[in-house]
C-alpha cells in the first residue's frame, strides 16, 4: 500500500499535523473551535479517501 500511494505513515508527519491543528485552534481570532476539529478531520479523511461528495 505504501508503495502505491504517497501517504506518510511516519510518526514525524503525524506529530507535525497535530501541531498544525493545535496552532490553528489556539491562534488569536481563530475560526476553528476545538469542538469542531473532529468534524473537520472526518471531512478531510472522507475527501482523501474519495468518499466526500459536495
Buried (B, 14 or more C-beta within 10 A) or exposed (E): EEEEEEEEEEEEEEEEEEEEBEEEBEEEEEEBEEEEBEEBEEEEEEEEEEEEEE
